[in-house]
Amino acid sequence: MENTSVVSWGLLIGIPLICLILYKVILRICFGVIIVPEDRIGLVTKKFVLFGKQELPEGRIMATNGEAGFQAQTLAPGVYFWKWFWQYSVTFQPFTIIPTGKIGLVLAKDGAELETGAILARKVPCDSFQDAVSFLSGGGRKGRQTAIITPGSYRINTFLFEVEITDMLSVPDNAVGIITTLEGKAIETGSIAGKTIDGHNNFQDVDSFLEKGGYKGLQEQVILAGSYFINPWFAKLELVNMTEIAIGHVGVVISFVGNDGVDISGAEFKHGNIVAKGSKGVWAEPLGPGKYPINPYIMKVELVPTTNLVLNWASARSESHQLDKNLSTITVRSRDGFTFNLDVSQIIHIPTNEAPKVIARFGNMSNLVTQVLEPTIGNYFRNSAQGADVISFLTSRKERQTSAKEHIGQVLDQYNVYGVDTLIGDIVPPETLMKTLTDRKIAEEQKITYDTERLAQETRQTLEKETAIAEMQKEIVKADQGVWIAERLADASVKKATGDANSVRLQANAEGERMKLLAAGEAEKIRLLAKAEAERTELTAKADAEKIALTGKAEAEKILAIGQSSAESYKLAVEAMGGDNFTQLKVMEAIGTQQIRIMPDVLIGGGEGGNGPISGLLGLKLLEDVAKRKKNEEAE
């Protein structure tokens, strides 16, 4: 069993060896058989020629007509006869593979010499360099080739061609590819870039570009986002960002290439040429908001804000546009010799159709600020300050701001700029002057405070007075009612007195008149007393002194009224009764009223009658009895 296994293994190994020996020896020697694998090509070197010309032409390294040496014709995968080992040497070479995203740059080692001034050999039909014979017979030149090999597998004769694999050229989004060619005609005198050439597929077809007169150097044409089969031996790629024009801005194009255009700015504008789109110079039509593939080497885009633009002359503040980053607070000197600082903000607006004129005049927005706005505004406020003292300048801020707006607006209008407004910000006067003004203001405020406090005290006093009056309202109402009652009583008394007076007047005109006057006096007295009492009650809350004065006045008026009434009564009585009779009447009334005895109770006479003393005693006794009886009667 072991011998059988050894024999089996020997056959498995021996048969292939035998076949290999037969191939190498019998087929190779006898028939010159060459088998090229599927993934290889055969590079043939011919050692000698049996018949005919054996040497290659001078300067050539590849044989195309059977000469000895490296053969231009390669062997594709398959079986070939009559390639005897003693005459031919065959080297198996892998296919040349160009991966995706790559390109193959070809360097030819043989061919005609390059043209004078050329650095790249022009393309000839050769099936992407797989047909070396066609390349050489078709006039292919040695050196770097304009044509490239795109991704794929190729049977390239590496004896003739050297392939360098490199990356495709890519332009990312929002970027622009700036092309500089290394081959072509020289750029025309006065130009900085080659003019645009059509039909070369974004510089991927080098031969079409050169055949149509393409220029060497910087190109006006750019390429946009994408991947390109561009031969880096022919063109260099530089990536720049797309030119972005934000909303609220326009882009004024300054073109350095193109034909000299006709100035369309008009006769009144003498500060530069403004030309139509596509010409060299400042374009009359600005670019609106958006992104543009601008070649920055041949065109310059100046951004001009079309919204209101704020510029600050303030050391601690700057807007996002940074046009005012070099502006600072304005220092001025007043007429009275004080130096102080003030912040100013200027708002300007540049219309879209005026933007090219502004750029043609100044070149950019920064120059507009430094050449016009900065000196104009600074000098205006310096001149304005010198014509007034500090206090006047501070107090007339609004008027000066209005004047500044008008003056600066007129100046800016000459430069195609509209001055929207001029605003004065912080004004920082000298510290010593500020202290004086502050002290003055504090004094004024203190005066106002004191006046306010005084008014408050007066208001408080008034409130307390009104409160006291309100609290006395009950007494006042009571007094008013008392006055009313007194007036009613007085009216009743007057009526009664009038009636009595009329009655008395019927009996005796004089006595009635007296009673009338007496009644009127009594009524007036009552009214005056009631009024005086009411006024006394009301005025007690105000001042005791005033009460006493009014009471005294009321008493005086009372006495006067009584006196006047009595005098009038006496006058009327005298006229009615006669002077002597009235006198006697008044004497008798006084005697009766005062109970004056004009005669003694007992009169003892001493005359001649018989009963003088006794009559007196009897009379005295009689008077005593009369007095007792009268007393008893009164008691009853």
C-alpha positions as CSV (number, residue, x, y, z in Angstrom):
1,M,0.0,0.0,0.0
2,E,2.8,2.4,0.8
3,N,4.5,1.7,-2.5
4,T,1.3,2.5,-4.4
5,S,0.9,5.9,-2.6
6,V,4.5,6.9,-3.4
7,V,3.9,6.0,-7.1
8,S,0.7,8.1,-7.2
9,W,2.3,11.1,-5.7
10,G,5.3,10.7,-8.1
11,L,2.9,10.7,-11.1
12,L,1.1,13.9,-9.9
13,I,4.4,15.7,-9.6
14,G,6.2,14.2,-12.5
15,I,3.6,14.8,-15.2
16,P,3.6,18.6,-14.9
17,L,7.4,18.6,-14.8
18,I,7.5,16.6,-17.9
19,C,5.0,19.0,-19.6
20,L,7.1,22.0,-18.5
21,I,10.2,20.4,-19.8
22,L,8.5,19.6,-23.1
23,Y,7.3,23.2,-23.3
24,K,10.6,24.8,-22.5
25,V,12.6,22.5,-24.5
26,I,10.6,21.1,-27.3
27,L,8.1,23.9,-28.1
28,R,10.4,26.8,-27.3
29,I,13.4,25.3,-29.1
30,C,11.7,23.6,-31.9
31,F,8.8,25.9,-32.7
32,G,9.8,29.2,-31.0
33,V,6.4,29.2,-29.1
34,I,5.6,32.2,-26.8
35,I,2.5,32.2,-24.6
36,V,1.5,35.6,-23.3
37,P,-0.8,35.4,-20.2
38,E,-4.1,37.2,-20.1
39,D,-3.0,39.9,-17.8
40,R,0.3,40.6,-19.4
41,I,1.8,42.0,-22.6
42,G,5.0,40.8,-24.2
43,L,7.8,43.3,-24.7
44,V,10.0,42.0,-27.5
45,T,13.7,42.6,-27.9
46,K,15.2,41.4,-31.2
47,K,18.8,40.3,-30.7
48,F,19.8,40.2,-34.4
49,V,18.5,40.0,-37.9
50,L,19.2,37.1,-40.2
51,F,18.5,38.9,-43.4
52,G,18.2,42.6,-44.3
53,K,19.2,45.8,-42.4
54,Q,20.1,45.3,-38.8
55,E,20.9,48.8,-37.5
56,L,18.4,51.4,-36.2
57,P,18.4,54.9,-37.7
58,E,20.6,57.3,-35.9
59,G,19.0,58.7,-32.7
60,R,16.3,56.0,-32.6
61,I,15.9,53.4,-29.9
62,M,12.8,51.6,-31.1
63,A,12.6,49.3,-34.1
64,T,9.5,49.6,-36.3
65,N,10.8,47.8,-39.5
66,G,12.2,44.6,-38.0
67,E,15.6,46.1,-37.0
68,A,17.5,44.6,-34.1
69,G,16.7,46.1,-30.7
70,F,13.6,47.1,-28.7
71,Q,10.6,46.3,-30.9
72,A,7.8,48.9,-31.1
73,Q,5.2,46.1,-31.6
74,T,4.2,44.4,-28.4
75,L,2.6,40.9,-28.0
76,A,-0.9,40.9,-26.8
77,P,-2.2,38.0,-24.6
78,G,-2.1,34.8,-26.8
79,V,0.2,32.2,-28.4
80,Y,3.0,33.2,-30.8
81,F,5.3,31.0,-33.0
82,W,8.7,31.5,-34.4
83,K,10.0,33.5,-31.5
84,W,13.1,31.5,-30.9
85,F,14.9,32.2,-27.7
86,W,18.2,32.6,-29.5
87,Q,16.8,35.5,-31.6
88,Y,14.1,37.1,-29.4
89,S,13.9,38.0,-25.8
90,V,10.3,38.5,-24.5
91,T,9.6,40.2,-21.3
92,F,6.1,39.9,-19.7
93,Q,4.8,43.3,-18.6
94,P,1.6,43.9,-16.5
95,F,-1.0,46.2,-18.1
96,T,-0.7,49.8,-17.2
97,I,-3.7,50.6,-15.0
98,I,-4.9,54.2,-14.4
99,P,-7.1,54.2,-11.2
100,T,-10.3,56.2,-11.0
101,G,-9.6,59.8,-10.1
102,K,-6.1,59.7,-11.6
103,I,-4.7,60.4,-15.0
104,G,-1.6,59.1,-16.8
105,L,1.1,61.5,-18.0
106,V,3.1,60.1,-20.8
107,L,6.8,60.7,-21.6
108,A,8.0,59.3,-24.9
109,K,11.6,58.1,-25.0
110,D,11.7,57.9,-28.8
111,G,10.4,59.9,-31.7
112,A,11.1,63.1,-33.6
113,E,12.6,66.1,-31.9
114,L,10.4,68.7,-30.3
115,E,9.7,71.9,-32.2
116,T,11.8,74.9,-31.2
117,G,10.2,76.6,-28.3
118,A,7.8,73.8,-27.6
119,I,7.9,71.9,-24.3
120,L,5.2,69.4,-25.1
121,A,4.8,67.0,-28.0
122,R,1.6,67.3,-30.0
123,K,-0.9,64.5,-30.0
124,V,-0.8,61.8,-32.8
125,P,-3.2,58.9,-33.4
126,C,-1.9,55.9,-31.5
127,D,-4.8,54.4,-29.6
128,S,-3.9,56.1,-26.3
129,F,-0.3,55.2,-26.7
130,Q,-1.0,51.5,-27.1
131,D,0.1,51.5,-30.7
132,A,3.8,52.4,-30.5
133,V,4.3,51.8,-34.3
134,S,1.6,54.3,-35.2
135,F,3.0,56.8,-32.8
136,L,6.5,56.7,-34.3
137,S,5.4,56.4,-37.9
138,G,2.8,59.1,-37.4
139,G,5.3,61.7,-36.4
140,G,5.2,61.4,-32.6
141,R,7.8,63.3,-30.9
142,K,9.9,62.4,-27.9
143,G,9.4,64.1,-24.5
144,R,6.4,65.0,-22.5
145,Q,3.1,64.6,-24.4
146,T,0.1,66.9,-24.5
147,A,-2.2,63.9,-24.5
148,I,-3.0,62.1,-21.3
149,I,-4.3,58.6,-20.4
150,T,-7.7,58.6,-18.7
151,P,-8.6,55.9,-16.0
152,G,-8.6,52.4,-17.4
153,S,-6.2,49.5,-18.4
154,Y,-3.8,49.9,-21.2
155,R,-1.2,47.8,-23.1
156,I,1.6,50.3,-23.0
157,N,5.0,49.6,-24.4
158,T,7.1,50.7,-21.4
159,F,10.3,50.5,-23.6
160,L,8.9,53.5,-25.5
161,F,6.6,55.2,-23.0
162,E,7.1,56.1,-19.4
163,V,3.7,56.7,-17.6
164,E,3.4,58.9,-14.5
165,I,0.2,58.6,-12.6
166,T,-1.1,61.8,-10.9
167,D,-4.3,63.1,-9.5
168,M,-7.1,64.8,-11.5
169,L,-7.4,68.5,-11.0
170,S,-10.5,69.3,-8.9
171,V,-12.2,72.6,-8.2
172,P,-14.4,72.5,-5.0
173,D,-17.7,74.3,-4.6
174,N,-17.6,78.1,-4.1
175,A,-14.2,78.2,-5.7
176,V,-12.8,79.3,-9.0
177,G,-9.9,77.7,-10.9
178,I,-7.3,80.2,-12.2
179,I,-5.4,78.6,-15.1
180,T,-1.9,79.5,-16.2
181,T,-0.7,77.6,-19.3
182,L,2.9,76.6,-19.9
183,E,2.5,76.2,-23.7
184,G,1.1,78.4,-26.4
185,K,1.7,81.8,-28.1
186,A,3.2,84.7,-26.3
187,I,0.7,87.1,-24.8
188,E,0.2,90.2,-26.8
189,T,2.0,93.4,-25.8
190,G,-0.1,95.4,-23.4
191,S,-2.1,92.5,-22.2
192,I,-1.7,90.7,-18.9
193,A,-3.6,87.5,-19.8
194,G,-4.4,85.3,-22.7
195,K,-7.7,85.9,-24.4
196,T,-10.5,83.4,-24.1
197,I,-10.3,80.6,-26.6
198,D,-13.3,78.4,-27.4
199,G,-13.4,74.6,-28.1
200,H,-10.8,73.2,-25.8
201,N,-13.2,71.7,-23.2
202,N,-11.9,73.7,-20.2
203,F,-8.2,73.2,-21.1
204,Q,-8.6,69.4,-21.2
205,D,-8.0,69.3,-24.9
206,V,-4.5,70.8,-25.1
207,D,-4.1,70.3,-28.8
208,S,-7.3,72.1,-29.7
209,F,-6.2,75.0,-27.5
210,L,-2.9,75.2,-29.2
211,E,-4.3,74.8,-32.7
212,K,-6.8,77.6,-32.2
213,G,-4.0,80.1,-31.1
214,G,-4.1,79.8,-27.4
215,Y,-1.8,81.9,-25.4
216,K,0.8,80.9,-22.9
217,G,0.5,82.3,-19.4
218,L,-2.3,83.6,-17.3
219,Q,-5.7,83.0,-18.8
220,E,-8.8,85.2,-18.7
221,Q,-11.0,82.1,-18.7
222,V,-11.6,80.3,-15.4
223,I,-12.9,76.9,-14.6
224,L,-15.7,76.2,-12.1
225,A,-16.4,73.5,-9.6
226,G,-15.7,70.0,-10.8
227,S,-13.0,67.5,-11.7
228,Y,-10.9,67.9,-14.9
229,F,-8.5,65.8,-17.0
230,I,-6.0,68.7,-17.2
231,N,-2.4,67.9,-18.0
232,P,-0.4,69.5,-15.2
233,W,2.6,69.7,-17.6
234,F,0.4,72.0,-19.7
235,A,-1.4,74.1,-17.1
236,K,-1.1,75.1,-13.5
237,L,-4.3,75.4,-11.4
238,E,-4.7,78.0,-8.6
239,L,-7.9,77.9,-6.5
240,V,-9.5,81.1,-5.2
241,N,-12.8,81.7,-3.6
242,M,-15.7,83.0,-5.6
243,T,-16.3,86.7,-5.3
244,E,-19.3,87.1,-3.0
245,I,-21.4,90.3,-3.0
246,A,-23.5,90.5,0.1
247,I,-27.1,91.8,0.2
248,G,-27.0,95.6,0.5
249,H,-23.9,95.9,-1.6
250,V,-23.0,96.1,-5.3
251,G,-19.7,95.1,-6.9
252,V,-18.1,97.7,-9.2
253,V,-15.9,95.8,-11.6
254,I,-12.5,97.2,-12.6
255,S,-11.3,95.2,-15.6
256,F,-7.6,95.0,-16.5
257,V,-8.3,93.2,-19.8
258,G,-10.4,93.8,-22.8
259,N,-10.6,96.4,-25.5
260,D,-10.3,100.1,-24.7
261,G,-13.9,101.1,-24.4
262,V,-15.7,104.4,-25.0
263,D,-16.2,106.6,-21.9
264,I,-20.0,106.6,-21.2
265,S,-19.8,108.7,-18.0
266,G,-20.8,111.9,-19.7
267,A,-19.1,115.2,-20.2
268,E,-19.8,116.4,-16.6
269,F,-17.8,113.6,-15.0
270,K,-14.1,114.3,-15.4
271,H,-12.6,111.9,-12.9
272,G,-12.1,108.7,-14.9
273,N,-13.5,106.6,-17.7
274,I,-16.6,104.5,-17.2
275,V,-17.0,101.9,-19.9
276,A,-19.4,99.2,-21.0
277,K,-19.3,95.6,-19.7
278,G,-16.4,93.6,-21.3
279,S,-14.2,96.6,-21.9
280,K,-11.1,97.6,-20.0
281,G,-11.8,100.0,-17.2
282,V,-14.6,100.6,-14.7
283,W,-17.8,99.0,-15.8
284,A,-20.9,101.2,-15.8
285,E,-23.0,98.2,-14.8
286,P,-22.2,97.0,-11.3
287,L,-22.8,93.5,-10.1
288,G,-25.7,92.8,-7.8
289,P,-25.7,90.6,-4.7
290,G,-24.6,87.0,-5.4
291,K,-21.5,84.9,-6.1
292,Y,-19.4,85.4,-9.2
293,P,-16.5,83.4,-10.7
294,I,-14.1,86.4,-11.0
295,N,-10.5,86.0,-12.0
296,P,-8.9,88.4,-9.4
297,Y,-5.7,88.7,-11.6
298,I,-7.6,90.3,-14.4
299,M,-10.6,91.9,-12.6
300,K,-11.0,93.7,-9.4
301,V,-14.4,94.0,-7.7
302,E,-14.9,96.9,-5.2
303,L,-17.8,96.4,-2.9
304,V,-19.9,99.5,-2.4
305,P,-22.6,99.5,0.3
306,T,-26.0,100.6,-1.1
307,T,-27.7,100.7,2.3
308,N,-27.2,103.5,4.8
309,L,-23.6,103.4,5.9
310,V,-22.7,104.7,9.4
311,L,-19.2,106.1,10.1
312,N,-18.2,106.9,13.6
313,W,-15.6,109.4,14.7
314,A,-15.2,107.8,18.1
315,S,-12.2,106.1,19.5
316,A,-14.1,103.3,21.3
317,R,-16.5,102.4,18.5
318,S,-16.3,101.0,15.0
319,E,-18.8,99.4,12.7
320,S,-18.5,95.9,11.2
321,H,-17.6,97.3,7.7
322,Q,-14.3,98.6,9.3
323,L,-14.2,101.6,7.1
324,D,-14.1,103.8,10.2
325,K,-11.5,101.8,12.1
326,N,-8.9,104.6,11.6
327,L,-11.3,107.4,12.6
328,S,-11.1,108.8,16.1
329,T,-12.8,111.3,18.4
330,I,-12.5,114.9,17.0
331,T,-10.6,117.3,19.2
332,V,-11.6,121.0,18.8
333,R,-10.8,124.3,20.4
334,S,-13.5,126.8,21.4
335,R,-13.4,130.6,21.0
336,D,-12.6,131.0,24.7
337,G,-9.6,128.8,24.5
338,F,-10.9,125.5,25.9
339,T,-10.0,122.2,24.2
340,F,-12.6,119.5,24.2
341,N,-13.6,116.3,22.4
342,L,-16.7,115.3,20.6
343,D,-17.9,112.1,18.9
344,V,-19.6,112.3,15.6
345,S,-21.5,109.8,13.5
346,Q,-22.1,110.4,9.7
347,I,-24.7,108.4,7.8
348,I,-24.2,108.3,4.0
349,H,-25.9,106.5,1.1
350,I,-24.5,105.7,-2.3
351,P,-27.1,104.9,-4.9
352,T,-26.5,101.9,-7.1
353,N,-26.2,103.9,-10.3
354,E,-23.7,106.2,-8.6
355,A,-21.4,103.5,-7.3
356,P,-19.2,103.2,-10.5
357,K,-18.6,107.0,-10.4
358,V,-17.5,106.8,-6.7
359,I,-15.1,104.0,-7.5
360,A,-13.8,105.7,-10.7
361,R,-13.2,108.8,-8.6
362,F,-11.6,107.3,-5.5
363,G,-10.7,103.7,-6.4
364,N,-12.3,102.2,-3.3
365,M,-14.5,103.1,-0.3
366,S,-11.5,103.6,2.1
367,N,-10.2,106.4,-0.1
368,L,-13.6,108.1,0.0
369,V,-13.5,108.1,3.8
370,T,-9.9,109.3,4.1
371,Q,-9.9,111.8,1.2
372,V,-13.4,113.4,1.6
373,L,-15.3,112.4,4.8
374,E,-12.5,112.6,7.3
375,P,-11.2,116.1,6.4
376,T,-14.7,117.5,5.6
377,I,-16.3,116.5,8.9
378,G,-13.2,117.2,11.1
379,N,-12.6,120.7,9.6
380,Y,-16.3,121.6,9.9
381,F,-16.6,120.9,13.6
382,R,-13.2,122.5,14.3
383,N,-14.3,125.7,12.5
384,S,-17.7,125.6,14.2
385,A,-16.1,125.3,17.6
386,Q,-13.8,128.2,17.1
387,G,-16.8,130.5,16.5
388,A,-18.4,129.9,19.9
389,D,-17.5,129.4,23.5
390,V,-17.9,126.0,25.1
391,I,-21.1,126.7,26.9
392,S,-22.7,128.1,23.8
393,F,-21.5,125.0,21.8
394,L,-23.0,122.7,24.4
395,T,-26.4,124.5,24.6
396,S,-26.8,124.9,20.8
397,R,-26.1,121.3,20.0
398,K,-29.3,120.7,18.1
399,E,-28.8,123.7,15.9
400,R,-25.2,122.8,15.2
401,Q,-26.2,119.3,14.3
402,T,-28.8,120.6,11.8
403,S,-26.2,123.0,10.3
404,A,-23.6,120.2,10.0
405,K,-26.1,118.0,8.2
406,E,-26.8,120.7,5.6
407,H,-23.2,121.7,5.0
408,I,-21.8,118.1,4.8
409,G,-24.7,117.0,2.6
410,Q,-23.9,119.8,0.1
411,V,-20.2,118.7,0.1
412,L,-20.9,115.0,-0.3
413,D,-23.3,115.7,-3.2
414,Q,-20.4,116.9,-5.3
415,Y,-18.9,113.4,-4.9
416,N,-22.0,111.4,-5.9
417,V,-22.7,110.6,-2.3
418,Y,-25.9,111.4,-0.4
419,G,-25.4,112.6,3.2
420,V,-28.4,111.2,5.1
421,D,-27.6,112.7,8.5
422,T,-24.9,114.0,10.8
423,L,-25.2,113.2,14.5
424,I,-23.2,114.6,17.3
425,G,-22.5,112.1,20.0
426,D,-20.8,112.6,23.3
427,I,-19.3,116.0,24.0
428,V,-16.5,116.0,26.6
429,P,-15.8,119.5,27.8
430,P,-12.8,120.4,30.0
431,E,-12.9,118.9,33.5
432,T,-12.6,122.3,35.3
433,L,-15.4,123.7,33.2
434,M,-17.6,120.6,33.9
435,K,-17.0,121.1,37.6
436,T,-18.2,124.7,37.4
437,L,-21.3,123.7,35.4
438,T,-21.9,120.8,37.7
439,D,-21.8,123.0,40.8
440,R,-24.1,125.5,39.1
441,K,-26.5,122.8,38.2
442,I,-26.4,121.4,41.7
443,A,-27.2,124.8,43.1
444,E,-30.1,125.2,40.7
445,E,-31.4,121.8,41.6
446,Q,-31.1,122.6,45.3
447,K,-33.1,125.8,44.8
448,I,-35.8,123.9,43.0
449,T,-35.7,121.4,45.9
450,Y,-36.1,124.1,48.5
451,D,-38.9,125.7,46.5
452,T,-40.6,122.3,46.2
453,E,-40.2,121.8,50.0
454,R,-41.7,125.3,50.6
455,L,-44.6,124.5,48.4
456,A,-45.1,121.2,50.2
457,Q,-45.1,123.0,53.5
458,E,-47.7,125.5,52.2
459,T,-49.7,122.7,50.9
460,R,-49.5,120.9,54.2
461,Q,-50.6,124.1,56.0
462,T,-53.5,124.5,53.6
463,L,-54.4,120.8,54.2
464,E,-54.3,121.2,57.9
465,K,-56.4,124.4,57.6
466,E,-59.0,122.6,55.4
467,T,-58.9,119.7,57.8
468,A,-59.6,122.0,60.8
469,I,-62.4,123.7,58.8
470,A,-63.8,120.3,58.0
471,E,-63.7,119.3,61.6
472,M,-65.4,122.5,62.5
473,Q,-68.1,122.0,59.9
474,K,-70.5,120.7,62.5
475,E,-70.1,123.8,64.6
476,I,-70.4,126.0,61.5
477,V,-73.6,124.2,60.5
478,K,-74.9,124.6,64.0
479,A,-74.0,128.3,63.9
480,D,-75.6,128.7,60.5
481,Q,-78.8,127.1,61.9
482,G,-78.6,129.4,64.9
483,V,-78.3,132.4,62.6
484,W,-81.3,131.2,60.7
485,I,-83.3,130.7,63.8
486,A,-82.2,134.1,65.1
487,E,-83.2,135.6,61.8
488,R,-86.7,134.0,62.0
489,L,-87.1,135.1,65.6
490,A,-85.9,138.5,64.6
491,D,-88.4,138.5,61.8
492,A,-91.2,137.5,64.2
493,S,-90.1,140.1,66.7
494,V,-90.0,142.7,63.9
495,K,-93.5,141.8,62.8
496,K,-94.8,141.8,66.4
497,A,-93.0,145.1,67.1
498,T,-94.4,146.5,63.9
499,G,-97.9,145.5,64.9
500,D,-97.4,147.0,68.4
501,A,-95.9,150.1,66.9
502,N,-98.9,150.5,64.6
503,S,-101.2,150.1,67.5
504,V,-99.3,152.5,69.5
505,R,-99.1,154.9,66.6
506,L,-102.9,154.9,66.4
507,Q,-103.1,155.8,70.0
508,A,-100.2,158.1,69.9
509,N,-98.1,158.7,66.9
510,A,-95.1,159.6,68.9
511,E,-95.3,156.6,71.3
512,G,-96.0,154.3,68.3
513,E,-93.0,155.6,66.5
514,R,-90.9,155.2,69.5
515,M,-92.0,151.6,70.0
516,K,-91.4,151.0,66.3
517,L,-87.9,152.3,66.6
518,L,-87.4,150.3,69.8
519,A,-88.7,147.1,68.2
520,A,-86.5,147.7,65.2
521,G,-83.5,148.3,67.4
522,E,-84.3,145.2,69.4
523,A,-84.6,143.1,66.2
524,E,-81.3,144.5,64.9
525,K,-79.7,143.8,68.2
526,I,-80.9,140.2,68.1
527,R,-79.8,139.8,64.5
528,L,-76.4,141.3,65.2
529,L,-76.0,139.3,68.4
530,A,-76.9,136.1,66.5
531,K,-74.6,137.0,63.6
532,A,-71.8,138.0,66.0
533,E,-72.3,134.6,67.9
534,A,-72.1,132.7,64.6
535,E,-69.1,134.6,63.4
536,R,-67.5,134.2,66.8
537,T,-68.0,130.4,66.7
538,E,-66.5,130.2,63.1
539,L,-63.6,132.5,63.8
540,T,-62.7,130.8,67.1
541,A,-60.8,128.2,65.0
542,K,-59.0,130.9,63.2
543,A,-57.9,133.2,66.0
544,D,-59.1,134.2,69.4
545,A,-58.0,137.8,68.8
546,E,-60.3,138.1,65.8
547,K,-63.2,136.7,67.8
548,I,-62.7,139.3,70.5
549,A,-62.5,142.1,67.9
550,L,-65.7,141.0,66.2
551,T,-67.5,140.6,69.6
552,G,-66.4,144.1,70.6
553,K,-67.6,145.4,67.3
554,A,-70.9,143.7,67.7
555,E,-71.3,145.1,71.3
556,A,-70.4,148.6,70.0
557,E,-73.0,148.3,67.2
558,K,-75.5,147.1,69.8
559,I,-75.0,150.1,72.1
560,L,-75.0,152.4,69.1
561,A,-78.2,151.0,67.9
562,I,-79.8,151.2,71.3
563,G,-78.6,154.8,71.7
564,Q,-79.8,155.8,68.3
565,S,-83.2,154.1,69.0
566,S,-83.5,155.9,72.4
567,A,-82.5,159.2,70.9
568,E,-85.0,158.9,68.1
569,S,-87.7,157.9,70.6
570,Y,-87.0,160.9,72.9
571,K,-87.0,163.2,69.9
572,L,-90.4,162.0,68.8
573,A,-91.8,162.2,72.4
574,V,-90.5,165.7,72.8
575,E,-92.1,166.8,69.6
576,A,-95.4,165.2,70.7
577,M,-95.6,166.3,74.3
578,G,-93.5,169.4,74.5
579,G,-90.2,169.8,76.1
580,D,-91.4,170.7,79.6
581,N,-94.1,168.0,79.7
582,F,-91.7,165.3,78.4
583,T,-89.1,166.4,81.0
584,Q,-91.7,166.1,83.8
585,L,-92.8,162.8,82.5
586,K,-89.3,161.3,82.4
587,V,-88.7,162.7,86.0
588,M,-91.8,161.0,87.2
589,E,-90.9,157.7,85.4
590,A,-87.5,157.8,87.1
591,I,-89.0,158.5,90.5
592,G,-91.5,155.7,90.0
593,T,-88.9,153.3,88.7
594,Q,-86.4,154.0,91.4
595,Q,-89.1,154.3,94.1
596,I,-87.7,157.6,95.3
597,R,-89.7,159.1,98.1
598,I,-90.3,162.7,97.7
599,M,-92.5,162.8,100.8
600,P,-91.7,161.3,104.3
601,D,-93.8,158.5,105.5
602,V,-94.9,160.4,108.6
603,L,-95.3,164.0,108.5
604,I,-95.5,165.6,111.8
605,G,-96.6,169.0,111.7
606,G,-95.8,171.7,114.3
607,G,-98.5,174.2,113.3
608,E,-101.3,175.5,115.1
609,G,-103.9,172.7,115.1
610,G,-104.9,170.8,118.1
611,N,-103.7,167.3,117.1
612,G,-100.3,167.9,115.6
613,P,-98.2,165.1,117.1
614,I,-101.0,162.8,117.5
615,S,-102.1,163.1,113.9
616,G,-98.6,162.3,112.9
617,L,-98.5,159.1,114.9
618,L,-101.9,158.1,113.5
619,G,-100.7,158.6,110.0
620,L,-97.6,156.5,110.6
621,K,-99.7,153.7,112.0
622,L,-102.0,153.9,109.0
623,L,-99.1,153.6,106.6
624,E,-97.8,150.5,108.4
625,D,-101.2,148.8,108.1
626,V,-101.4,149.6,104.5
627,A,-98.0,148.2,103.9
628,K,-98.8,144.9,105.7
629,R,-102.0,144.5,103.8
630,K,-100.2,145.1,100.5
631,K,-97.6,142.5,101.5
632,N,-100.2,139.9,102.4
633,E,-102.0,140.5,99.1
634,E,-98.8,140.0,97.2
635,A,-98.1,136.9,99.2
636,E,-101.5,135.5,98.3
